Amino acid sequence: MKVMLVGSNGQLGSDLVKVLRDEELIPLTHQGIDVCEPVGVRATLRRYQPEVLINTAAYHKVDECEVNAERAFAVNTLGVRNLALACREEGCVLVHLSTDYVFDGRKGAAYVETDLPNPINVYGLSKLAGEYFLRYLLEHYFIVRTSGLFGVAGSSGKGGNFVELMLRLAREGRPIRVVNDQVLSPTYTLNLAHQIKALVQTEHYGLYHATSHGVCSWYQFAAKIFELAGLCPSLAPQTTAESGARATRPAYSELEKAALQRIGLDRMQHWEDGLAAYMEARQAVHPEER
Ligand SMILES: NC(=O)c1ccc[n+]([C@@H]2O[C@H](COP(=O)([O-])OP(=O)(O)OC[C@H]3O[C@@H](n4cnc5c(N)ncnc54)[C@H](OP(=O)(O)O)[C@@H]3O)[C@@H](O)[C@H]2O)c1
């Protein structure tokens, strides 16, 4: 398979590079391609002629998106349109990452792929519009909605990830307060990368939910991180209202993996297993913290 990977040094992108090492891979960083530049996008696809293009690029600083909607839509919506148009021209399958934040979180149960999205922040709105552009322009695509990513490369867009943030705060000895009224399925990027590889080897095109199994609040997630790291910092729960975040976030965003299960291809782990695997893998990067 000839695969072009956009965002190859990002959190998920770095793990896709590892997982796809036996494929004919064209890894592109932001320097190698800017999804916001339609002429460059077309030229790059024409030059490399990939069979599959995986897009992990996004502007996903959720609070910043509220005040920079132009950039959110440029990257997350029009950037996806640029990729989809070029894929259509070159007959390439587009794999695109989306988010649990397309939902409002008010269902009170896991969302399935056929549930009607209803974003409650600019980031979610821009990602949903990107999904719709893709579906409108292409027949052969995979949209993969995921949630709360953590990977050893750390998110370049967010400057790290939640696990590393918690460990740093604990090392600094600061009291830590984490929201306890937003429930999600934190997902290890290496697990997701394996899932994406399994999916793109099929022709079961369409929309998929691919998050860890099980749910927790951010506070419960933090507590588990400290338990696995053998740390006992001062950790207390807080409400979303107390956190003062600019963007509204879904209160309960569990995604049921109904579409993956229908084709017998659900390879996602429980979030606690993903976290344990991550804690093990990060030791290779941070051996001083053993
Ligand atoms: N992180 C999460 O918790 C989370 C949750 C749900 C869904 N998702 C989705 O999952 C995907 C991957 O997330 P991630 O955490 O792996 O992101 P990430 O670590 O920030 O990686 C994104 C990559 O895309 C590149 N990029 C950004 N803007 C670009 C542009 N205009 N053109 C080309 N490349 C660009 C970044 O490069 P630079 O840093 O050099 O700009 C980086 O290499 C995204 O689609 C995101 O919306 C993420």
Ligand as a Chemical Component Dictionary entry (heavy atoms), coordinates in Angstrom:
data_LIG
# 
_chem_comp.id                   LIG 
_chem_comp.type                 NON-POLYMER 
_chem_comp.pdbx_formal_charge   0 
_chem_comp.three_letter_code    LIG 
# 
loop_
_chem_comp_atom.comp_id 
_chem_comp_atom.atom_id 
_chem_comp_atom.alt_atom_id 
_chem_comp_atom.type_symbol 
_chem_comp_atom.charge 
_chem_comp_atom.model_Cartn_x 
_chem_comp_atom.model_Cartn_y 
_chem_comp_atom.model_Cartn_z 
_chem_comp_atom.pdbx_ordinal 
LIG N1  N1  N 0  -5.580  15.227 20.650 1  
LIG C1  C1  C 0  -6.785  14.804 21.012 2  
LIG O1  O1  O 0  -7.094  14.664 22.195 3  
LIG C2  C2  C 0  -7.822  14.469 19.957 4  
LIG C3  C3  C 0  -9.107  14.045 20.336 5  
LIG C4  C4  C 0  -10.044 13.727 19.348 6  
LIG C5  C5  C 0  -9.709  13.846 18.010 7  
LIG N2  N2  N 1  -8.457  14.280 17.670 8  
LIG C6  C6  C 0  -8.111  14.403 16.251 9  
LIG O2  O2  O 0  -7.070  13.484 15.987 10 
LIG C7  C7  C 0  -6.164  14.023 15.012 11 
LIG C8  C8  C 0  -4.734  13.872 15.488 12 
LIG O3  O3  O 0  -4.544  14.547 16.733 13 
LIG P1  P1  P 0  -3.096  14.646 17.405 14 
LIG O4  O4  O 0  -3.305  14.825 18.866 15 
LIG O5  O5  O -1 -2.231  13.544 16.922 16 
LIG O6  O6  O 0  -2.597  16.036 16.785 17 
LIG P2  P2  P 0  -1.146  16.692 16.810 18 
LIG O7  O7  O 0  -0.207  15.928 17.670 19 
LIG O8  O8  O 0  -1.315  18.160 17.082 20 
LIG O9  O9  O 0  -0.647  16.493 15.306 21 
LIG C9  C9  C 0  -1.199  17.226 14.261 22 
LIG C10 C10 C 0  -0.175  17.263 13.151 23 
LIG O10 O10 O 0  -0.704  18.013 12.059 24 
LIG C11 C11 C 0  0.220   19.026 11.685 25 
LIG N3  N3  N 0  -0.509  20.187 11.157 26 
LIG C12 C12 C 0  -1.179  21.133 11.840 27 
LIG N4  N4  N 0  -1.708  22.021 10.974 28 
LIG C13 C13 C 0  -1.352  21.616 9.735  29 
LIG C14 C14 C 0  -1.603  22.115 8.436  30 
LIG N5  N5  N 0  -2.290  23.249 8.238  31 
LIG N6  N6  N 0  -1.116  21.431 7.372  32 
LIG C15 C15 C 0  -0.388  20.310 7.552  33 
LIG N7  N7  N 0  -0.102  19.793 8.764  34 
LIG C16 C16 C 0  -0.590  20.437 9.841  35 
LIG C17 C17 C 0  0.972   19.342 12.941 36 
LIG O11 O11 O 0  2.206   19.962 12.657 37 
LIG P3  P3  P 0  2.669   21.307 13.461 38 
LIG O12 O12 O 0  2.492   21.013 14.929 39 
LIG O13 O13 O 0  4.091   21.469 13.040 40 
LIG O14 O14 O 0  1.761   22.399 13.000 41 
LIG C18 C18 C 0  1.133   17.943 13.525 42 
LIG O15 O15 O 0  2.195   17.256 12.900 43 
LIG C19 C19 C 0  -6.671  15.429 14.722 44 
LIG O16 O16 O 0  -7.473  15.387 13.561 45 
LIG C20 C20 C 0  -7.560  15.777 15.902 46 
LIG O17 O17 O 0  -8.598  16.681 15.543 47 
LIG C21 C21 C 0  -7.509  14.593 18.603 48 
# 
loop_
_chem_comp_bond.comp_id 
_chem_comp_bond.atom_id_1 
_chem_comp_bond.atom_id_2 
_chem_comp_bond.value_order 
_chem_comp_bond.pdbx_ordinal 
LIG N1  C1  SING 1  
LIG C1  O1  DOUB 2  
LIG C1  C2  SING 3  
LIG C2  C3  SING 4  
LIG C2  C21 DOUB 5  
LIG C3  C4  DOUB 6  
LIG C4  C5  SING 7  
LIG C5  N2  DOUB 8  
LIG N2  C6  SING 9  
LIG N2  C21 SING 10 
LIG C6  O2  SING 11 
LIG C6  C20 SING 12 
LIG O2  C7  SING 13 
LIG C7  C8  SING 14 
LIG C7  C19 SING 15 
LIG C8  O3  SING 16 
LIG O3  P1  SING 17 
LIG P1  O4  DOUB 18 
LIG P1  O5  SING 19 
LIG P1  O6  SING 20 
LIG O6  P2  SING 21 
LIG P2  O7  DOUB 22 
LIG P2  O8  SING 23 
LIG P2  O9  SING 24 
LIG O9  C9  SING 25 
LIG C9  C10 SING 26 
LIG C10 O10 SING 27 
LIG C10 C18 SING 28 
LIG O10 C11 SING 29 
LIG C11 N3  SING 30 
LIG C11 C17 SING 31 
LIG N3  C12 SING 32 
LIG N3  C16 SING 33 
LIG C12 N4  DOUB 34 
LIG N4  C13 SING 35 
LIG C13 C14 SING 36 
LIG C13 C16 DOUB 37 
LIG C14 N5  SING 38 
LIG C14 N6  DOUB 39 
LIG N6  C15 SING 40 
LIG C15 N7  DOUB 41 
LIG N7  C16 SING 42 
LIG C17 O11 SING 43 
LIG C17 C18 SING 44 
LIG O11 P3  SING 45 
LIG P3  O12 DOUB 46 
LIG P3  O13 SING 47 
LIG P3  O14 SING 48 
LIG C18 O15 SING 49 
LIG C19 O16 SING 50 
LIG C19 C20 SING 51 
LIG C20 O17 SING 52 
# 
